[in-house]
Amino acid sequence: MRFGRKKQDAGEDRDDGSIGDAGDAGDDGAPTQDADRPVDPRAAGPWDLSEVTIDEDDQSRLDLGSLLVTPHPQLDLQLQVDEASGEVIAVVLAGETGAAEVRAFAAPRNGDIWDGVRRSVAADVAEMGGTATEVEGPYGTELVVSLVVELEDGRLAEQPSRVIGIPGPRWLLRATLFGRPAVEHQPDGDVEQALRQLVVVRGSTPAPPGEALPLTMPPGAVQAAPDSL
């Protein structure tokens, strides 16, 4: 599914039942950083819903259920939908030089599931005949993946990607990067900026660790072409 690059409705304000003080917020709704606090990988986002300020009439973010997405002028927002069930299974932010496929998962209140998820991803890649190498990146340990894929004209080509895991309060955001972001991290890049602006809505509903948090279809969605990525 594809959405235009113009301003989108963000939907209703939410309350996920989380406990904590989000602190002071800047002009963009994100909390300002205290110089006395240690800098963590999420110091500049992506955010938990409890960490941002959202006014009732704020329409700057698109409400996709477990993710609030700020539209980026250089990126198309697409939804991957399971044809059998009709459920949204991932959000894709795609531009001319690269893309990010993102999904949020439930995690324990006091625990990080990224180590286990990373091993599972690496095993899946190996079964497909590819390689997955651990490297250190802006959000910690990442996977650099290489797979051989068949192009539309029948030729085989190597497709690099990078899989990152970003732990938050009771959630894990998993992003798979393609194109330029997969081989070169640019803090001011379109995909990197869009990733940092994501807001995860964990919600108060109990969910086992590793279960995908639900994504919803917003009004105005239209079917994207199969080769849109």
Secondary structure, 3 states (H helix, E strand, C coil): CEECCCCCCCCCCCCCCCCCCCCCECCCCCECCCCCCCCCCCCCCCEEHHHCCCCCCCCCCEECECEEECCCCCCEEEEEECCCCCCEEEEEEECCCEEEEEEEEECCCCCCCHHHHHHHHHHHHHHCCCEEEEEEECCEEEEEEEEEEECCCCCEEEEEEEEEEEEECCEEEEEEEEEHHHHCCCCCCHHHHHHHCCEECCCCCCCCCCCECCECCCCCCECCCCCCC
